[in-house]
Amino acid sequence: MPRVASKKLFICLDGFRATTAHDDFFQRVFALLDKENERLVVCSSMDTLGKRNLEDDDHDNIQVFFMYSWTQPDYLAAIADQAFCDKIVSKLDAMSAFEVNEDDDFEAEWSEEDKKKHAVDLKFYYVGGSCRFMFQYPTNRVVEILETAVESVHNKSDLVKYCRGNLHNDAINRLYGMQRQGTGNGRFPVSSYAAYLFANECDEETISQLETRLNASNNPSVDGHLFEWLFVAAVRKRAVKLFGDHGIEEVLPQANVLRFDPKKRFRALRDGKIGGDRSWLQPTAWNQGGYDAVYFDKDEGKAIFVQLTRSDKHDFKMRFFSEVLLKLKTAKMEIKQVLIYFV
């Protein structure tokens, strides 16, 4: 390895994975180091480190640091550097042209900063906390990687169960992210799209069983996703019953689940229908305010909003509901009834 007199050597192995080739390369580099004056840093996107031997770590002076999944503010701070943004702008290519929406060019009058933020928001749905996915791969490649990883799992219930810890040694690391959980670290689906795939593949019973265990262990890392998974898994197969105070019972309609962009108009169909009619619609933004799903029936003039939360307090911001209702009205729907459920 090249060395410069009077300079300390610092080597970074980026993208390390649990393979024989990577392990052999690591051993060769580590053996050549002057342990007193030289340092080796290993950066890995693996969320599953396996078991560690603390005695060996102490003997070899190995320190482990956890780098948590990226957030939207992290991405925005990164692309604020114009030189960096210019290098990766081609990867911010996620589109919001879904079957529910018209292909509006409403971004034309936005500032450059607003356009950047919107591009990050759209891709964040797919990549979540993986900066490699955000900056290294185009969106269609990210989708392919996630779908292939899910398909490779023989027992689909493991997709959800593996969120309970961070010491699994498996081949589906790219499906998970990591965040601080109390005094430790917790795993969760890397993105909303990954969670969407989980819900598609796992049945209600699996998700409900996991929810019971997590309630007992107070694991907040997947709380936000659990209700979404359970809702998506359930509402596709049957009408979902909601039980309120004083024995009040409400029934949500069974329907397919589609994604939509609340900022764009609903697509007008040839038969006078509206794109997304009689389907449950999930907004593309992972942190959509106001609601987590909306259902409408044009013939009945009914719109149903559902907010799923583990908190004792509910966030009621009228502008998010109004945004959808105004676009339904623009699509020639006569709105006769609006129902909002906080679950």
SVG drawing of the C-alpha trace seen along z (x, -y; Angstrom):
<svg xmlns="http://www.w3.org/2000/svg" viewBox="-75 -30 84 51">
<polyline fill="none" stroke="black" stroke-width="0.4" points="0.0,0.0 1.4,-3.5 2.5,-5.5 3.8,-9.1 6.5,-9.9 5.2,-11.8 1.6,-11.2 -0.8,-8.8 -2.5,-6.2 -6.3,-6.1 -8.0,-3.4 -11.7,-3.2 -13.3,-0.1 -16.7,-1.2 -19.6,1.2 -18.4,4.1 -20.7,7.2 -20.6,10.5 -19.0,12.4 -15.8,14.6 -14.2,12.2 -14.8,9.1 -13.7,10.9 -10.4,12.1 -9.7,8.6 -10.3,7.2 -8.0,9.7 -5.2,8.8 -5.5,5.1 -5.8,5.5 -2.7,7.6 -0.6,5.0 -1.6,2.1 0.6,0.6 -1.9,0.8 -0.4,-2.0 -0.4,-4.7 -2.7,-3.6 -6.5,-3.1 -8.9,-1.0 -12.5,-2.1 -15.1,0.3 -18.4,-1.2 -21.2,1.2 -24.9,0.8 -25.6,4.1 -28.2,3.7 -27.4,7.2 -24.0,7.4 -24.4,10.9 -22.9,11.7 -19.7,9.9 -17.0,11.2 -16.3,8.3 -13.0,9.8 -11.7,9.9 -12.9,6.4 -11.0,5.2 -7.8,7.1 -7.8,5.7 -8.9,2.2 -12.1,2.4 -14.8,-0.2 -18.3,0.1 -20.3,-2.9 -23.9,-2.9 -24.8,-5.2 -28.6,-5.7 -30.7,-5.8 -30.9,-9.1 -33.9,-11.5 -35.4,-13.9 -33.6,-16.9 -30.3,-15.0 -30.9,-14.6 -31.9,-18.2 -28.8,-19.3 -26.6,-17.2 -28.1,-18.5 -27.8,-22.1 -24.2,-21.7 -24.6,-22.5 -21.5,-20.7 -22.7,-17.5 -26.3,-18.0 -25.0,-18.3 -23.3,-14.9 -26.4,-13.1 -29.3,-15.0 -29.9,-12.4 -30.7,-9.9 -33.5,-12.1 -35.8,-10.7 -38.8,-9.3 -42.1,-10.2 -45.6,-10.7 -47.5,-9.7 -49.8,-7.1 -53.0,-5.7 -55.0,-7.8 -53.5,-11.2 -53.3,-13.4 -49.8,-14.1 -49.8,-17.8 -46.8,-19.9 -47.5,-21.9 -43.8,-22.2 -43.1,-24.5 -43.6,-27.7 -41.7,-26.4 -38.4,-27.7 -35.3,-25.5 -35.3,-24.8 -38.9,-23.7 -38.2,-21.4 -35.3,-19.8 -37.4,-19.2 -40.2,-17.7 -37.8,-15.4 -36.4,-14.2 -39.9,-13.7 -40.9,-11.5 -37.8,-9.3 -37.9,-9.1 -41.1,-7.0 -38.9,-4.3 -35.5,-4.7 -36.4,-5.9 -33.3,-6.0 -30.8,-4.4 -28.5,-7.2 -27.0,-4.6 -30.5,-4.1 -31.1,-7.9 -27.8,-8.9 -26.3,-5.8 -29.3,-4.2 -32.1,-5.4 -35.6,-4.7 -36.4,-1.8 -33.3,0.0 -34.2,-0.6 -37.7,0.8 -36.1,3.9 -33.7,4.4 -36.4,4.2 -38.8,6.4 -36.1,9.0 -35.1,9.0 -38.7,9.6 -39.2,12.4 -36.0,14.1 -37.5,14.6 -39.0,18.1 -41.0,17.5 -42.6,14.1 -43.5,13.7 -39.8,13.2 -40.0,9.9 -41.9,8.5 -40.4,10.6 -36.9,9.5 -37.8,5.9 -37.7,7.1 -33.9,6.9 -30.7,6.0 -28.6,9.2 -29.9,11.3 -27.5,12.7 -29.5,12.9 -29.5,11.9 -32.1,9.2 -30.3,6.3 -31.3,3.8 -34.9,4.1 -34.2,2.6 -33.0,-0.7 -31.8,-1.4 -32.7,-4.1 -32.1,-4.7 -34.3,-2.8 -34.0,-3.7 -30.4,-2.8 -30.0,-0.5 -30.8,-0.3 -33.9,1.0 -34.6,2.2 -37.5,1.1 -38.4,1.2 -36.0,-1.0 -38.8,-2.9 -42.6,-3.3 -42.3,-1.2 -40.5,1.6 -43.3,1.5 -45.9,1.6 -44.2,4.8 -44.1,6.3 -47.9,5.7 -48.5,7.3 -46.6,10.4 -47.6,10.9 -51.0,11.9 -53.0,10.1 -52.3,12.8 -48.5,12.4 -48.7,8.6 -51.2,8.8 -49.0,11.3 -46.0,9.0 -48.0,6.0 -48.9,7.9 -45.2,8.6 -44.1,5.1 -46.8,3.6 -45.3,5.7 -41.7,4.6 -42.6,1.0 -40.6,1.0 -41.2,-2.4 -39.1,-1.7 -41.9,0.0 -44.9,-1.4 -45.6,-3.9 -45.6,-1.2 -47.5,1.5 -50.9,0.0 -50.2,-0.8 -49.2,2.8 -52.2,4.2 -54.6,1.8 -53.2,2.5 -53.1,6.3 -56.7,6.3 -58.6,3.9 -57.7,5.7 -59.2,8.9 -62.3,7.9 -64.3,5.1 -62.6,3.7 -64.6,3.0 -63.8,0.1 -65.1,0.1 -65.7,-3.2 -67.0,-4.4 -70.4,-3.4 -70.5,-0.3 -70.4,-2.2 -69.3,-0.1 -68.3,-1.3 -67.4,0.8 -64.8,-0.4 -65.2,1.0 -63.1,3.7 -61.1,2.4 -57.8,2.5 -55.0,0.2 -53.4,-2.3 -50.9,-5.1 -51.6,-8.7 -50.1,-12.1 -52.4,-14.5 -50.8,-17.5 -52.0,-16.4 -55.4,-16.3 -57.4,-13.0 -57.4,-11.4 -60.6,-11.7 -61.7,-8.4 -63.7,-8.0 -66.7,-6.5 -67.1,-9.6 -65.4,-7.9 -62.4,-9.2 -59.1,-7.5 -59.0,-5.8 -62.8,-5.6 -63.8,-3.0 -60.2,-2.2 -58.2,-3.0 -55.5,-5.6 -52.3,-6.0 -50.4,-9.3 -46.9,-9.0 -45.3,-11.1 -44.3,-9.0 -45.1,-11.8 -48.3,-13.0 -50.2,-15.1 -53.8,-14.7 -54.6,-11.2 -52.9,-7.9 -55.6,-6.7 -58.6,-8.0 -61.5,-6.3 -64.1,-7.9 -67.2,-6.7 -68.3,-9.2 -71.8,-7.7 -72.6,-8.0 -70.7,-11.3 -68.8,-9.9 -65.2,-10.5 -63.6,-8.6 -60.3,-9.6 -58.4,-7.4 -55.6,-8.5 -53.6,-5.6 -51.6,-6.5 -50.2,-5.0 -50.3,-8.4 -52.9,-9.5 -53.1,-12.7 -54.3,-13.1 -53.1,-15.6 -56.0,-17.3 -54.8,-19.7 -57.7,-20.7 -55.7,-21.8 -54.7,-18.2 -58.3,-17.0 -59.4,-20.1 -56.6,-19.5 -58.2,-16.2 -61.8,-17.3 -61.1,-20.3 -59.5,-18.1 -62.4,-15.6 -64.8,-18.6 -62.6,-19.7 -63.0,-16.1 -66.8,-16.6 -67.6,-14.7 -70.5,-16.0 -69.4,-15.6 -72.4,-14.8 -70.7,-13.1 -67.2,-13.3 -66.1,-10.8 -62.9,-11.0 -61.8,-8.2 -58.9,-8.4 -57.7,-4.9"/>
</svg>
